[in-house]
Amino acid sequence: MTAMPFIKSEATRGRMLPVLIVLLVVLAGVSLVLGEIAMGPARLWAGLTGTDAEASLVIWQLRLPRVLVAMLTGAALSTGGLVMQAYFRNSLASPDLLGVSSGAAAGAVLIISAGWAALAIWVLPLAAVAGATLATLAVLALAKRGASSERLLLAGVALNALLGAVTSYVISTGELFARSSQLLFWLFGGLEDRTWLHVWAATPIIVAVALVWPLGRQMDLLSLGEREAQSLGVEVRGLRRRMLVLATVLAATATAVAGIVGFVGLVVPHALRLAVGPEHRRLVRLCVLGGAAFVLACDLAGRLAGGLRLGIVTALVGGPFFLWLLRKRA
């Protein structure tokens, strides 16, 4: 992984966690009060406590599920991006750039086209996980001789193009074409019409994040190199296997509940690493909060801009950031 200048101030590192907590609370509060039905703090509290029937309905059935799905999606994508960067020892690695999110989307679309998505709430996430797993294995095969930035990016571009073609073909044929606008809306990534079913479908994210955090120390050692980590007692093959599974589950579940939301797994871990350094146990906690806050902020920006889709907003932010990273590494 290319060396990067880190901010060495321990005060900055110590302040980052409370700052992100406050930012997340503020963004969540704004998301709950913002909408066609205006709410101040008093009415928000009345809605949360159930003393205002209309406010309670709006908050509990419409806005709160959207906020929770946004937070879980952001936490999943940022944490998954952090794990992938540690896995490949490459700061440009992320689920969407390497085709993992596209694989999840392709798996979900295939299941929808077969009419199986309505069988149970867990069918779509499982299909997304299967598609993401196959995409991850394909990237590993394409980059098996080395995980350089160029090789990974080329593999990701090729895989994204192939999976995009598969998804487009499935959408454009048969009875699914009549619902193509709805599916394309989902493929652009968004949080509209999220319900408590989507929140429950996203619960694997909580488990996966909880399993990532204890791996922080081992990921630190892995960043030194496989041989060095092995000599320090790390069972590298098992660690990499767990990292790959967890990153795939995180990216796939997020895609299943919110569609393709790009660049979160690149922007958030990279920015936090620049701010607090490379210690992964610290970064995991910060990525959970930072990713949740980033997606909430992008969703709010899209709503204030007249209803821009979440995936479009994150691309507008992440695209220039990615180009800046490429220039810095050139």
C-alpha positions as CSV (number, residue, x, y, z in Angstrom):
1,M,0.0,0.0,0.0
2,T,1.4,3.4,-1.0
3,A,2.6,5.4,2.0
4,M,0.4,8.4,2.8
5,P,1.0,11.4,5.0
6,F,-0.8,11.0,8.2
7,I,-1.9,13.6,10.7
8,K,0.2,12.8,13.8
9,S,-1.7,14.8,16.3
10,E,-3.1,12.6,19.1
11,A,-5.6,15.3,19.9
12,T,-7.0,15.1,16.4
13,R,-7.3,11.3,16.7
14,G,-9.0,11.7,20.1
15,R,-11.5,14.2,18.8
16,M,-12.5,12.3,15.7
17,L,-14.8,9.8,17.4
18,P,-17.0,12.4,19.3
19,V,-17.1,14.7,16.3
20,L,-18.4,11.9,14.1
21,I,-21.0,10.9,16.8
22,V,-22.3,14.5,17.0
23,L,-22.3,14.8,13.3
24,L,-24.2,11.6,12.9
25,V,-26.8,12.6,15.5
26,V,-27.3,16.0,13.8
27,L,-27.7,14.6,10.4
28,A,-30.2,12.0,11.6
29,G,-32.2,14.7,13.3
30,V,-32.3,16.8,10.2
31,S,-33.3,13.8,8.1
32,L,-36.2,13.1,10.4
33,V,-37.6,16.7,10.4
34,L,-36.9,17.4,6.7
35,G,-39.7,16.7,4.3
36,E,-43.1,17.8,3.0
37,I,-44.5,17.8,6.5
38,A,-42.4,20.3,8.4
39,M,-41.5,19.4,11.9
40,G,-39.7,21.3,14.7
41,P,-37.9,19.7,17.6
42,A,-41.1,19.7,19.7
43,R,-43.2,17.9,17.1
44,L,-40.3,15.5,16.3
45,W,-40.3,14.5,20.0
46,A,-44.1,14.2,20.0
47,G,-43.9,11.9,17.0
48,L,-41.2,9.7,18.5
49,T,-43.1,9.4,21.7
50,G,-46.4,8.8,20.0
51,T,-48.3,11.8,21.4
52,D,-48.8,13.2,17.9
53,A,-50.5,10.6,15.7
54,E,-49.7,12.2,12.3
55,A,-46.1,13.0,13.2
56,S,-45.7,9.5,14.7
57,L,-46.9,7.9,11.5
58,V,-44.5,10.0,9.3
59,I,-41.5,9.4,11.5
60,W,-41.9,5.7,12.4
61,Q,-43.2,4.5,9.1
62,L,-41.5,6.7,6.6
63,R,-38.5,8.6,7.8
64,L,-36.9,6.5,10.5
65,P,-36.6,3.4,8.3
66,R,-35.0,5.5,5.6
67,V,-32.5,7.0,8.1
68,L,-31.6,3.6,9.6
69,V,-31.1,2.0,6.1
70,A,-28.9,5.0,5.2
71,M,-26.8,4.6,8.3
72,L,-26.5,0.8,7.9
73,T,-25.7,1.2,4.2
74,G,-23.0,3.7,4.8
75,A,-21.5,1.7,7.7
76,A,-21.4,-1.4,5.5
77,L,-19.8,0.1,2.4
78,S,-17.2,2.1,4.3
79,T,-16.2,-0.8,6.5
80,G,-16.2,-3.2,3.5
81,G,-14.0,-0.7,1.7
82,L,-11.6,-0.6,4.6
83,V,-11.4,-4.4,4.7
84,M,-10.8,-4.7,1.0
85,Q,-8.0,-2.1,1.1
86,A,-6.4,-4.1,3.9
87,Y,-6.9,-7.3,2.0
88,F,-5.3,-6.1,-1.2
89,R,-2.9,-3.7,0.7
90,N,-4.1,-1.1,-1.8
91,S,-5.8,2.2,-0.9
92,L,-7.7,2.3,-4.2
93,A,-9.6,-1.0,-3.6
94,S,-13.3,-0.7,-2.9
95,P,-16.4,-2.8,-3.5
96,D,-17.8,-0.8,-6.3
97,L,-14.6,-0.2,-8.2
98,L,-13.7,-3.9,-8.1
99,G,-17.1,-5.0,-9.4
100,V,-18.4,-6.4,-6.1
101,S,-21.4,-4.1,-6.0
102,S,-22.2,-4.8,-9.6
103,G,-22.0,-8.5,-8.9
104,A,-24.5,-8.0,-6.1
105,A,-26.8,-6.0,-8.3
106,A,-26.6,-8.6,-11.1
107,G,-27.5,-11.4,-8.6
108,A,-30.4,-9.4,-7.3
109,V,-31.7,-8.6,-10.8
110,L,-31.5,-12.3,-11.9
111,I,-33.5,-13.3,-8.8
112,I,-36.1,-10.6,-9.5
113,S,-36.4,-11.7,-13.1
114,A,-37.0,-15.3,-12.0
115,G,-39.9,-14.1,-9.7
116,W,-38.2,-15.4,-6.6
117,A,-37.7,-12.1,-4.8
118,A,-41.2,-12.1,-3.3
119,L,-40.7,-15.5,-1.7
120,A,-39.1,-14.2,1.5
121,I,-37.3,-11.1,2.7
122,W,-33.9,-12.8,2.8
123,V,-34.0,-14.1,-0.9
124,L,-32.8,-10.8,-2.4
125,P,-29.9,-10.3,0.0
126,L,-28.8,-13.9,-0.4
127,A,-28.8,-13.5,-4.2
128,A,-26.8,-10.3,-3.9
129,V,-24.3,-12.0,-1.7
130,A,-23.9,-14.8,-4.2
131,G,-23.4,-12.4,-7.1
132,A,-20.9,-10.4,-5.0
133,T,-19.0,-13.5,-4.1
134,L,-18.7,-14.6,-7.7
135,A,-17.5,-11.1,-8.7
136,T,-14.9,-11.0,-5.9
137,L,-13.6,-14.4,-7.0
138,A,-13.4,-13.2,-10.6
139,V,-11.4,-10.1,-9.6
140,L,-9.0,-12.3,-7.6
141,A,-8.5,-14.6,-10.5
142,L,-7.9,-11.7,-12.9
143,A,-5.4,-10.1,-10.5
144,K,-3.8,-13.3,-9.2
145,R,-0.4,-12.4,-10.4
146,G,-0.3,-9.2,-8.4
147,A,-2.7,-6.8,-6.8
148,S,-1.2,-3.6,-8.2
149,S,-3.5,-0.6,-8.6
150,E,-3.5,-0.8,-12.4
151,R,-4.3,-4.5,-12.5
152,L,-7.1,-4.3,-9.9
153,L,-8.6,-1.3,-11.7
154,L,-8.5,-2.9,-15.1
155,A,-10.0,-6.1,-13.6
156,G,-12.7,-4.0,-11.9
157,V,-13.5,-2.0,-15.1
158,A,-13.8,-5.2,-17.2
159,L,-15.9,-6.9,-14.6
160,N,-18.2,-3.9,-14.2
161,A,-18.7,-3.7,-17.9
162,L,-19.5,-7.4,-18.2
163,L,-21.9,-7.4,-15.2
164,G,-23.5,-4.2,-16.5
165,A,-24.2,-5.9,-19.8
166,V,-25.7,-8.9,-18.1
167,T,-28.0,-6.8,-15.9
168,S,-29.0,-4.6,-18.9
169,Y,-29.8,-7.7,-21.0
170,V,-31.9,-9.2,-18.2
171,I,-33.9,-6.0,-17.7
172,S,-34.5,-5.5,-21.4
173,T,-35.9,-8.9,-22.1
174,G,-39.1,-10.7,-21.3
175,E,-41.8,-9.5,-18.8
176,L,-39.1,-7.7,-16.7
177,F,-38.9,-5.0,-19.4
178,A,-42.3,-3.6,-18.2
179,R,-40.7,-3.0,-14.8
180,S,-37.3,-1.8,-16.1
181,S,-37.9,1.7,-14.9
182,Q,-38.4,0.5,-11.4
183,L,-35.3,-1.7,-11.5
184,L,-33.2,1.1,-13.1
185,F,-34.3,3.3,-10.3
186,W,-33.0,0.8,-7.8
187,L,-29.8,0.3,-9.7
188,F,-29.0,4.0,-9.5
189,G,-29.0,3.6,-5.7
190,G,-31.5,5.3,-3.4
191,L,-33.4,5.3,-0.1
192,E,-36.8,6.1,-1.3
193,D,-39.7,4.0,0.1
194,R,-37.5,2.2,2.6
195,T,-39.5,0.3,5.2
196,W,-38.8,-1.7,8.3
197,L,-38.5,-4.8,6.1
198,H,-35.4,-3.2,4.5
199,V,-34.1,-2.4,8.0
200,W,-34.5,-6.1,9.0
201,A,-32.9,-7.2,5.7
202,A,-29.9,-5.1,6.6
203,T,-29.3,-6.7,10.0
204,P,-26.4,-8.9,8.7
205,I,-24.5,-5.7,8.4
206,I,-24.4,-5.3,12.2
207,V,-23.1,-8.9,12.6
208,A,-20.5,-8.5,9.9
209,V,-19.2,-5.2,11.3
210,A,-19.0,-6.7,14.8
211,L,-16.9,-9.5,13.4
212,V,-14.6,-7.1,11.5
213,W,-13.6,-5.1,14.6
214,P,-11.6,-7.9,16.4
215,L,-9.5,-8.4,13.2
216,G,-8.1,-4.9,13.4
217,R,-4.7,-5.9,15.0
218,Q,-4.2,-8.7,12.5
219,M,-5.0,-6.4,9.6
220,D,-2.4,-4.0,10.9
221,L,0.2,-6.8,10.7
222,L,-1.0,-7.9,7.3
223,S,-0.3,-4.4,6.0
224,L,3.4,-5.1,6.7
225,G,3.3,-8.0,4.2
226,E,2.2,-11.6,4.3
227,R,5.6,-13.0,5.3
228,E,6.0,-10.5,8.1
229,A,2.5,-11.1,9.4
230,Q,3.0,-14.9,9.3
231,S,6.2,-14.5,11.3
232,L,4.3,-12.5,13.9
233,G,1.8,-15.3,14.5
234,V,-1.0,-14.4,12.0
235,E,-2.6,-17.2,10.2
236,V,-2.7,-15.3,6.9
237,R,-4.7,-17.6,4.8
238,G,-7.5,-17.9,7.3
239,L,-7.5,-14.2,8.0
240,R,-7.7,-13.3,4.3
241,R,-10.6,-15.8,3.9
242,R,-12.5,-14.1,6.8
243,M,-11.8,-10.7,5.5
244,L,-13.0,-11.6,2.0
245,V,-16.2,-13.1,3.3
246,L,-17.0,-10.2,5.6
247,A,-16.3,-7.5,2.9
248,T,-18.5,-9.4,0.4
249,V,-21.4,-9.7,2.9
250,L,-21.2,-6.0,3.8
251,A,-21.1,-4.8,0.2
252,A,-23.8,-7.2,-1.0
253,T,-26.2,-6.6,1.8
254,A,-25.9,-2.8,1.4
255,T,-26.5,-3.2,-2.3
256,A,-29.6,-5.4,-1.7
257,V,-31.3,-2.8,0.5
258,A,-30.2,0.5,-1.2
259,G,-29.1,-0.4,-4.7
260,I,-25.7,0.5,-6.1
261,V,-24.2,3.3,-4.1
262,G,-20.7,4.0,-5.3
263,F,-17.5,5.4,-3.9
264,V,-18.5,5.3,-0.2
265,G,-16.0,2.4,0.4
266,L,-13.2,4.5,-1.3
267,V,-13.8,8.0,0.1
268,V,-14.6,7.4,3.8
269,P,-11.8,4.9,4.7
270,H,-9.2,6.9,2.7
271,A,-10.2,10.2,4.3
272,L,-10.2,8.8,7.8
273,R,-6.9,7.1,7.3
274,L,-5.4,10.4,6.3
275,A,-6.9,12.0,9.4
276,V,-6.1,9.4,12.1
277,G,-3.5,7.0,10.7
278,P,-3.5,3.4,9.7
279,E,-4.5,1.6,12.9
280,H,-7.4,-0.6,11.8
281,R,-9.1,-1.1,15.2
282,R,-9.5,2.7,15.4
283,L,-10.5,2.9,11.7
284,V,-13.2,0.3,12.0
285,R,-15.1,2.3,14.6
286,L,-14.6,5.5,12.7
287,C,-15.7,4.0,9.4
288,V,-18.9,2.8,10.9
289,L,-19.8,6.3,12.0
290,G,-18.2,8.1,9.1
291,G,-19.8,6.0,6.5
292,A,-23.2,6.4,8.1
293,A,-22.8,10.1,8.3
294,F,-21.5,10.4,4.7
295,V,-24.5,8.5,3.3
296,L,-26.9,10.5,5.4
297,A,-25.3,13.7,4.2
298,C,-25.4,12.7,0.6
299,D,-29.1,11.6,0.9
300,L,-29.9,15.0,2.4
301,A,-28.0,16.8,-0.3
302,G,-29.9,14.9,-3.0
303,R,-33.3,15.7,-1.3
304,L,-32.4,19.4,-1.1
305,A,-31.3,19.4,-4.7
306,G,-34.7,18.3,-5.9
307,G,-34.7,14.6,-5.5
308,L,-31.3,13.5,-6.8
309,R,-30.7,9.8,-6.3
310,L,-28.2,8.8,-3.6
311,G,-26.0,6.9,-6.1
312,I,-25.7,10.0,-8.3
313,V,-24.7,12.2,-5.3
314,T,-22.1,9.8,-4.0
315,A,-20.7,9.5,-7.6
316,L,-20.5,13.3,-7.9
317,V,-18.5,13.4,-4.6
318,G,-16.5,10.2,-5.1
319,G,-15.5,10.6,-8.8
320,P,-13.4,13.7,-8.3
321,F,-11.9,12.3,-5.2
322,F,-10.9,9.1,-7.0
323,L,-9.3,11.2,-9.8
324,W,-7.4,13.1,-7.2
325,L,-6.1,9.9,-5.7
326,L,-4.9,8.7,-9.1
327,R,-3.1,12.0,-9.7
328,K,-1.5,11.8,-6.3
329,R,-0.3,8.2,-7.0
330,A,1.0,9.0,-10.5
